[in-house]
């Protein structure tokens, strides 16, 4: 948890993308390459933090995650978006919108 808080605080002006996943989740594995590519593409504007749902119950509860993958977008400590499922188009569209 301390690593999560350090990265959260270090992001400052960036959009934080919380990537809730599970190691056993096939759709999570399928979308992972896309997430990594988008993290590189938006490196100056986004910080992606991967959260294993099996290890961080408190964060799952805090962000009300019920399906995987779930992507929660945060800026200035405020939730500004959410994408549920391995929807590449919606993920790209949301990132483009929140990074303007």
Chimera marker file (.cmm) of the C-alpha trace (Angstrom):
<marker_set name="trace">
<marker id="1" x="0.000" y="0.000" z="0.000" r="1" g="1" b="0" radius="0.5"/>
<marker id="2" x="2.832" y="2.419" z="0.725" r="1" g="1" b="0" radius="0.5"/>
<marker id="3" x="4.082" y="1.961" z="-2.860" r="1" g="1" b="0" radius="0.5"/>
<marker id="4" x="0.586" y="2.823" z="-4.120" r="1" g="1" b="0" radius="0.5"/>
<marker id="5" x="0.477" y="6.022" z="-2.049" r="1" g="1" b="0" radius="0.5"/>
<marker id="6" x="3.988" y="7.050" z="-3.150" r="1" g="1" b="0" radius="0.5"/>
<marker id="7" x="3.105" y="6.653" z="-6.828" r="1" g="1" b="0" radius="0.5"/>
<marker id="8" x="-0.237" y="8.385" z="-6.299" r="1" g="1" b="0" radius="0.5"/>
<marker id="9" x="1.460" y="11.407" z="-4.702" r="1" g="1" b="0" radius="0.5"/>
<marker id="10" x="4.305" y="11.465" z="-7.244" r="1" g="1" b="0" radius="0.5"/>
<marker id="11" x="1.870" y="11.736" z="-10.149" r="1" g="1" b="0" radius="0.5"/>
<marker id="12" x="1.049" y="15.370" z="-9.200" r="1" g="1" b="0" radius="0.5"/>
<marker id="13" x="-0.308" y="16.929" z="-12.417" r="1" g="1" b="0" radius="0.5"/>
<marker id="14" x="-0.768" y="13.657" z="-14.305" r="1" g="1" b="0" radius="0.5"/>
<marker id="15" x="-3.902" y="11.615" z="-14.772" r="1" g="1" b="0" radius="0.5"/>
<marker id="16" x="-3.679" y="8.449" z="-12.706" r="1" g="1" b="0" radius="0.5"/>
<marker id="17" x="-5.105" y="5.311" z="-14.264" r="1" g="1" b="0" radius="0.5"/>
<marker id="18" x="-5.816" y="2.572" z="-11.758" r="1" g="1" b="0" radius="0.5"/>
<marker id="19" x="-5.746" y="-0.720" z="-13.656" r="1" g="1" b="0" radius="0.5"/>
<marker id="20" x="-7.613" y="-3.280" z="-11.551" r="1" g="1" b="0" radius="0.5"/>
<marker id="21" x="-6.724" y="-6.787" z="-12.735" r="1" g="1" b="0" radius="0.5"/>
<marker id="22" x="-6.354" y="-10.389" z="-11.627" r="1" g="1" b="0" radius="0.5"/>
<marker id="23" x="-3.620" y="-12.819" z="-12.672" r="1" g="1" b="0" radius="0.5"/>
<marker id="24" x="-6.274" y="-15.410" z="-13.581" r="1" g="1" b="0" radius="0.5"/>
<marker id="25" x="-8.360" y="-12.954" z="-15.666" r="1" g="1" b="0" radius="0.5"/>
<marker id="26" x="-8.075" y="-13.708" z="-19.415" r="1" g="1" b="0" radius="0.5"/>
<marker id="27" x="-9.489" y="-10.326" z="-20.577" r="1" g="1" b="0" radius="0.5"/>
<marker id="28" x="-6.973" y="-8.584" z="-18.275" r="1" g="1" b="0" radius="0.5"/>
<marker id="29" x="-4.133" y="-10.432" z="-19.990" r="1" g="1" b="0" radius="0.5"/>
<marker id="30" x="-5.594" y="-9.666" z="-23.426" r="1" g="1" b="0" radius="0.5"/>
<marker id="31" x="-5.727" y="-5.888" z="-22.840" r="1" g="1" b="0" radius="0.5"/>
<marker id="32" x="-2.373" y="-5.647" z="-21.038" r="1" g="1" b="0" radius="0.5"/>
<marker id="33" x="-0.315" y="-4.920" z="-24.184" r="1" g="1" b="0" radius="0.5"/>
<marker id="34" x="-2.730" y="-2.143" z="-25.128" r="1" g="1" b="0" radius="0.5"/>
<marker id="35" x="-2.477" y="-0.636" z="-21.627" r="1" g="1" b="0" radius="0.5"/>
<marker id="36" x="1.336" y="-0.698" z="-21.779" r="1" g="1" b="0" radius="0.5"/>
<marker id="37" x="1.343" y="0.905" z="-25.239" r="1" g="1" b="0" radius="0.5"/>
<marker id="38" x="-1.046" y="3.651" z="-24.077" r="1" g="1" b="0" radius="0.5"/>
<marker id="39" x="1.080" y="4.239" z="-20.959" r="1" g="1" b="0" radius="0.5"/>
<marker id="40" x="4.091" y="4.821" z="-23.237" r="1" g="1" b="0" radius="0.5"/>
<marker id="41" x="2.094" y="6.998" z="-25.655" r="1" g="1" b="0" radius="0.5"/>
<marker id="42" x="0.781" y="9.222" z="-22.850" r="1" g="1" b="0" radius="0.5"/>
<marker id="43" x="3.859" y="8.957" z="-20.584" r="1" g="1" b="0" radius="0.5"/>
<marker id="44" x="4.000" y="12.728" z="-19.984" r="1" g="1" b="0" radius="0.5"/>
<marker id="45" x="0.318" y="12.917" z="-19.028" r="1" g="1" b="0" radius="0.5"/>
<marker id="46" x="-0.571" y="9.569" z="-17.432" r="1" g="1" b="0" radius="0.5"/>
<marker id="47" x="0.680" y="7.288" z="-14.686" r="1" g="1" b="0" radius="0.5"/>
<marker id="48" x="-0.773" y="3.763" z="-14.809" r="1" g="1" b="0" radius="0.5"/>
<marker id="49" x="-0.875" y="1.915" z="-11.499" r="1" g="1" b="0" radius="0.5"/>
<marker id="50" x="-1.697" y="-1.790" z="-11.736" r="1" g="1" b="0" radius="0.5"/>
<marker id="51" x="-3.697" y="-3.146" z="-8.794" r="1" g="1" b="0" radius="0.5"/>
<marker id="52" x="-4.077" y="-6.877" z="-8.254" r="1" g="1" b="0" radius="0.5"/>
<marker id="53" x="-7.630" y="-7.326" z="-6.930" r="1" g="1" b="0" radius="0.5"/>
<marker id="54" x="-6.626" y="-10.454" z="-5.020" r="1" g="1" b="0" radius="0.5"/>
<marker id="55" x="-4.045" y="-8.547" z="-2.980" r="1" g="1" b="0" radius="0.5"/>
<marker id="56" x="-5.670" y="-5.156" z="-2.357" r="1" g="1" b="0" radius="0.5"/>
<marker id="57" x="-9.215" y="-5.692" z="-1.090" r="1" g="1" b="0" radius="0.5"/>
<marker id="58" x="-9.356" y="-2.234" z="0.454" r="1" g="1" b="0" radius="0.5"/>
<marker id="59" x="-8.733" y="-0.502" z="-2.895" r="1" g="1" b="0" radius="0.5"/>
<marker id="60" x="-11.244" y="-2.792" z="-4.616" r="1" g="1" b="0" radius="0.5"/>
<marker id="61" x="-13.814" y="-1.724" z="-2.024" r="1" g="1" b="0" radius="0.5"/>
<marker id="62" x="-12.853" y="1.962" z="-2.126" r="1" g="1" b="0" radius="0.5"/>
<marker id="63" x="-13.252" y="2.147" z="-5.921" r="1" g="1" b="0" radius="0.5"/>
<marker id="64" x="-16.216" y="-0.270" z="-6.009" r="1" g="1" b="0" radius="0.5"/>
<marker id="65" x="-14.621" y="-2.657" z="-8.481" r="1" g="1" b="0" radius="0.5"/>
<marker id="66" x="-16.920" y="-5.548" z="-9.385" r="1" g="1" b="0" radius="0.5"/>
<marker id="67" x="-15.495" y="-6.683" z="-12.741" r="1" g="1" b="0" radius="0.5"/>
<marker id="68" x="-12.059" y="-7.041" z="-14.243" r="1" g="1" b="0" radius="0.5"/>
<marker id="69" x="-10.418" y="-5.330" z="-15.823" r="1" g="1" b="0" radius="0.5"/>
<marker id="70" x="-11.644" y="-2.006" z="-14.480" r="1" g="1" b="0" radius="0.5"/>
<marker id="71" x="-9.811" y="1.230" z="-15.205" r="1" g="1" b="0" radius="0.5"/>
<marker id="72" x="-10.407" y="4.218" z="-12.915" r="1" g="1" b="0" radius="0.5"/>
<marker id="73" x="-9.166" y="7.640" z="-14.050" r="1" g="1" b="0" radius="0.5"/>
<marker id="74" x="-8.204" y="10.177" z="-11.370" r="1" g="1" b="0" radius="0.5"/>
<marker id="75" x="-6.949" y="13.736" z="-11.602" r="1" g="1" b="0" radius="0.5"/>
<marker id="76" x="-6.330" y="16.064" z="-8.659" r="1" g="1" b="0" radius="0.5"/>
<marker id="77" x="-7.649" y="13.379" z="-6.273" r="1" g="1" b="0" radius="0.5"/>
<marker id="78" x="-10.983" y="13.295" z="-8.115" r="1" g="1" b="0" radius="0.5"/>
<marker id="79" x="-12.417" y="10.413" z="-10.117" r="1" g="1" b="0" radius="0.5"/>
<marker id="80" x="-12.939" y="11.635" z="-13.675" r="1" g="1" b="0" radius="0.5"/>
<marker id="81" x="-13.761" y="8.426" z="-15.505" r="1" g="1" b="0" radius="0.5"/>
<marker id="82" x="-14.098" y="4.653" z="-15.506" r="1" g="1" b="0" radius="0.5"/>
<marker id="83" x="-13.894" y="1.907" z="-18.111" r="1" g="1" b="0" radius="0.5"/>
<marker id="84" x="-15.150" y="-1.561" z="-17.232" r="1" g="1" b="0" radius="0.5"/>
<marker id="85" x="-13.996" y="-4.490" z="-19.337" r="1" g="1" b="0" radius="0.5"/>
<marker id="86" x="-11.296" y="-5.067" z="-21.929" r="1" g="1" b="0" radius="0.5"/>
<marker id="87" x="-12.738" y="-2.530" z="-24.369" r="1" g="1" b="0" radius="0.5"/>
<marker id="88" x="-9.732" y="-1.201" z="-26.287" r="1" g="1" b="0" radius="0.5"/>
<marker id="89" x="-11.734" y="1.441" z="-28.182" r="1" g="1" b="0" radius="0.5"/>
<marker id="90" x="-13.389" y="2.824" z="-25.043" r="1" g="1" b="0" radius="0.5"/>
<marker id="91" x="-10.072" y="2.822" z="-23.164" r="1" g="1" b="0" radius="0.5"/>
<marker id="92" x="-8.339" y="4.801" z="-25.933" r="1" g="1" b="0" radius="0.5"/>
<marker id="93" x="-11.288" y="7.168" z="-26.238" r="1" g="1" b="0" radius="0.5"/>
<marker id="94" x="-11.400" y="7.857" z="-22.500" r="1" g="1" b="0" radius="0.5"/>
<marker id="95" x="-7.628" y="8.405" z="-22.266" r="1" g="1" b="0" radius="0.5"/>
<marker id="96" x="-7.730" y="10.808" z="-25.189" r="1" g="1" b="0" radius="0.5"/>
<marker id="97" x="-10.568" y="12.741" z="-23.550" r="1" g="1" b="0" radius="0.5"/>
<marker id="98" x="-9.044" y="13.001" z="-20.058" r="1" g="1" b="0" radius="0.5"/>
<marker id="99" x="-5.580" y="13.920" z="-21.360" r="1" g="1" b="0" radius="0.5"/>
<marker id="100" x="-6.629" y="17.016" z="-23.296" r="1" g="1" b="0" radius="0.5"/>
<link id1="1" id2="2" r="1" g="1" b="0" radius="0.2"/>
<link id1="2" id2="3" r="1" g="1" b="0" radius="0.2"/>
<link id1="3" id2="4" r="1" g="1" b="0" radius="0.2"/>
<link id1="4" id2="5" r="1" g="1" b="0" radius="0.2"/>
<link id1="5" id2="6" r="1" g="1" b="0" radius="0.2"/>
<link id1="6" id2="7" r="1" g="1" b="0" radius="0.2"/>
<link id1="7" id2="8" r="1" g="1" b="0" radius="0.2"/>
<link id1="8" id2="9" r="1" g="1" b="0" radius="0.2"/>
<link id1="9" id2="10" r="1" g="1" b="0" radius="0.2"/>
<link id1="10" id2="11" r="1" g="1" b="0" radius="0.2"/>
<link id1="11" id2="12" r="1" g="1" b="0" radius="0.2"/>
<link id1="12" id2="13" r="1" g="1" b="0" radius="0.2"/>
<link id1="13" id2="14" r="1" g="1" b="0" radius="0.2"/>
<link id1="14" id2="15" r="1" g="1" b="0" radius="0.2"/>
<link id1="15" id2="16" r="1" g="1" b="0" radius="0.2"/>
<link id1="16" id2="17" r="1" g="1" b="0" radius="0.2"/>
<link id1="17" id2="18" r="1" g="1" b="0" radius="0.2"/>
<link id1="18" id2="19" r="1" g="1" b="0" radius="0.2"/>
<link id1="19" id2="20" r="1" g="1" b="0" radius="0.2"/>
<link id1="20" id2="21" r="1" g="1" b="0" radius="0.2"/>
<link id1="21" id2="22" r="1" g="1" b="0" radius="0.2"/>
<link id1="22" id2="23" r="1" g="1" b="0" radius="0.2"/>
<link id1="23" id2="24" r="1" g="1" b="0" radius="0.2"/>
<link id1="24" id2="25" r="1" g="1" b="0" radius="0.2"/>
<link id1="25" id2="26" r="1" g="1" b="0" radius="0.2"/>
<link id1="26" id2="27" r="1" g="1" b="0" radius="0.2"/>
<link id1="27" id2="28" r="1" g="1" b="0" radius="0.2"/>
<link id1="28" id2="29" r="1" g="1" b="0" radius="0.2"/>
<link id1="29" id2="30" r="1" g="1" b="0" radius="0.2"/>
<link id1="30" id2="31" r="1" g="1" b="0" radius="0.2"/>
<link id1="31" id2="32" r="1" g="1" b="0" radius="0.2"/>
<link id1="32" id2="33" r="1" g="1" b="0" radius="0.2"/>
<link id1="33" id2="34" r="1" g="1" b="0" radius="0.2"/>
<link id1="34" id2="35" r="1" g="1" b="0" radius="0.2"/>
<link id1="35" id2="36" r="1" g="1" b="0" radius="0.2"/>
<link id1="36" id2="37" r="1" g="1" b="0" radius="0.2"/>
<link id1="37" id2="38" r="1" g="1" b="0" radius="0.2"/>
<link id1="38" id2="39" r="1" g="1" b="0" radius="0.2"/>
<link id1="39" id2="40" r="1" g="1" b="0" radius="0.2"/>
<link id1="40" id2="41" r="1" g="1" b="0" radius="0.2"/>
<link id1="41" id2="42" r="1" g="1" b="0" radius="0.2"/>
<link id1="42" id2="43" r="1" g="1" b="0" radius="0.2"/>
<link id1="43" id2="44" r="1" g="1" b="0" radius="0.2"/>
<link id1="44" id2="45" r="1" g="1" b="0" radius="0.2"/>
<link id1="45" id2="46" r="1" g="1" b="0" radius="0.2"/>
<link id1="46" id2="47" r="1" g="1" b="0" radius="0.2"/>
<link id1="47" id2="48" r="1" g="1" b="0" radius="0.2"/>
<link id1="48" id2="49" r="1" g="1" b="0" radius="0.2"/>
<link id1="49" id2="50" r="1" g="1" b="0" radius="0.2"/>
<link id1="50" id2="51" r="1" g="1" b="0" radius="0.2"/>
<link id1="51" id2="52" r="1" g="1" b="0" radius="0.2"/>
<link id1="52" id2="53" r="1" g="1" b="0" radius="0.2"/>
<link id1="53" id2="54" r="1" g="1" b="0" radius="0.2"/>
<link id1="54" id2="55" r="1" g="1" b="0" radius="0.2"/>
<link id1="55" id2="56" r="1" g="1" b="0" radius="0.2"/>
<link id1="56" id2="57" r="1" g="1" b="0" radius="0.2"/>
<link id1="57" id2="58" r="1" g="1" b="0" radius="0.2"/>
<link id1="58" id2="59" r="1" g="1" b="0" radius="0.2"/>
<link id1="59" id2="60" r="1" g="1" b="0" radius="0.2"/>
<link id1="60" id2="61" r="1" g="1" b="0" radius="0.2"/>
<link id1="61" id2="62" r="1" g="1" b="0" radius="0.2"/>
<link id1="62" id2="63" r="1" g="1" b="0" radius="0.2"/>
<link id1="63" id2="64" r="1" g="1" b="0" radius="0.2"/>
<link id1="64" id2="65" r="1" g="1" b="0" radius="0.2"/>
<link id1="65" id2="66" r="1" g="1" b="0" radius="0.2"/>
<link id1="66" id2="67" r="1" g="1" b="0" radius="0.2"/>
<link id1="67" id2="68" r="1" g="1" b="0" radius="0.2"/>
<link id1="68" id2="69" r="1" g="1" b="0" radius="0.2"/>
<link id1="69" id2="70" r="1" g="1" b="0" radius="0.2"/>
<link id1="70" id2="71" r="1" g="1" b="0" radius="0.2"/>
<link id1="71" id2="72" r="1" g="1" b="0" radius="0.2"/>
<link id1="72" id2="73" r="1" g="1" b="0" radius="0.2"/>
<link id1="73" id2="74" r="1" g="1" b="0" radius="0.2"/>
<link id1="74" id2="75" r="1" g="1" b="0" radius="0.2"/>
<link id1="75" id2="76" r="1" g="1" b="0" radius="0.2"/>
<link id1="76" id2="77" r="1" g="1" b="0" radius="0.2"/>
<link id1="77" id2="78" r="1" g="1" b="0" radius="0.2"/>
<link id1="78" id2="79" r="1" g="1" b="0" radius="0.2"/>
<link id1="79" id2="80" r="1" g="1" b="0" radius="0.2"/>
<link id1="80" id2="81" r="1" g="1" b="0" radius="0.2"/>
<link id1="81" id2="82" r="1" g="1" b="0" radius="0.2"/>
<link id1="82" id2="83" r="1" g="1" b="0" radius="0.2"/>
<link id1="83" id2="84" r="1" g="1" b="0" radius="0.2"/>
<link id1="84" id2="85" r="1" g="1" b="0" radius="0.2"/>
<link id1="85" id2="86" r="1" g="1" b="0" radius="0.2"/>
<link id1="86" id2="87" r="1" g="1" b="0" radius="0.2"/>
<link id1="87" id2="88" r="1" g="1" b="0" radius="0.2"/>
<link id1="88" id2="89" r="1" g="1" b="0" radius="0.2"/>
<link id1="89" id2="90" r="1" g="1" b="0" radius="0.2"/>
<link id1="90" id2="91" r="1" g="1" b="0" radius="0.2"/>
<link id1="91" id2="92" r="1" g="1" b="0" radius="0.2"/>
<link id1="92" id2="93" r="1" g="1" b="0" radius="0.2"/>
<link id1="93" id2="94" r="1" g="1" b="0" radius="0.2"/>
<link id1="94" id2="95" r="1" g="1" b="0" radius="0.2"/>
<link id1="95" id2="96" r="1" g="1" b="0" radius="0.2"/>
<link id1="96" id2="97" r="1" g="1" b="0" radius="0.2"/>
<link id1="97" id2="98" r="1" g="1" b="0" radius="0.2"/>
<link id1="98" id2="99" r="1" g="1" b="0" radius="0.2"/>
<link id1="99" id2="100" r="1" g="1" b="0" radius="0.2"/>
</marker_set>
